[in-house]
Amino acid sequence: MVKRVVVLAVLVVGVMVAVKNGRLLQSSGLTAVCTVAQTAADGTQLEACRPGKLQGMPDLSTNGCRSAGSAGTYVYWRCPAPVASQPSGR
């Protein structure tokens, strides 16, 4: 009896870790996925996003991105260059 409870607890923890990581939900198509399709010389990026079954199409306008159109199941966003931090050198 105790052995079954321990096995069930390990399985539940394993599923919780897999869902928390997010890759399982993205690869199954349940959550939206955005990838960098192109990076320009000035650092701006073109992001290609596909919708998820649970959350639909992502809205990157809150990140300072502008819509750049759509093609097929993908929606493209033009995003500003990411901010990179430098070591202080102290």
Secondary structure, DSSP 8 states (H G I E B T S, - for coil): -HHHHHHHHHHHHHHHHHHHHSHHHHHTTSS-EEEEEEE-TTS-EEEEEE-BTTTBS--GGGGT-EEEEEETTEEEEEE-----------
